[in-house]
Amino acid sequence: MKPILFYSIPLLVYIIINNSVADLSWPYFLILLLSFVLFQMAKLRFPKDAIPFLTKVTSGVFYITTVAFIFRDPFLNPLVINILLGITIGLAISDLRQSPKQRIV
């Protein structure tokens, strides 16, 4: 699969659930978990010891977004999640735009 699918599908799922579901229940958390695993699979295109720094940062920001999403109902506003998703989308685009020669390990 193309790396763009590993980034775009989970982000679209997060955006749709965040903006359309008022109260999260366990089926939505299961969908979020599967989307998180799919996003983390984007790192599989690199050898384990040669993952670029920007890819690690993108995965870290998506992890922070996922944790914030879990605590959305009791503590956070959906706008905060949308801002974090925007940051993650920007980092994912910049990660995908790197040519193989520019990737810094």
Buried (B, 14 or more C-beta within 10 A) or exposed (E): EEBEEBBBBBBEBBBEBBEEBEEBEEEBEEBBEEBBEBBBBBBEEBEEEEBBEBBEEBBEBBBEBBEBBBEBEEEBEBEBBBEBBEBBBEBBEEBBEEEEEEBEE
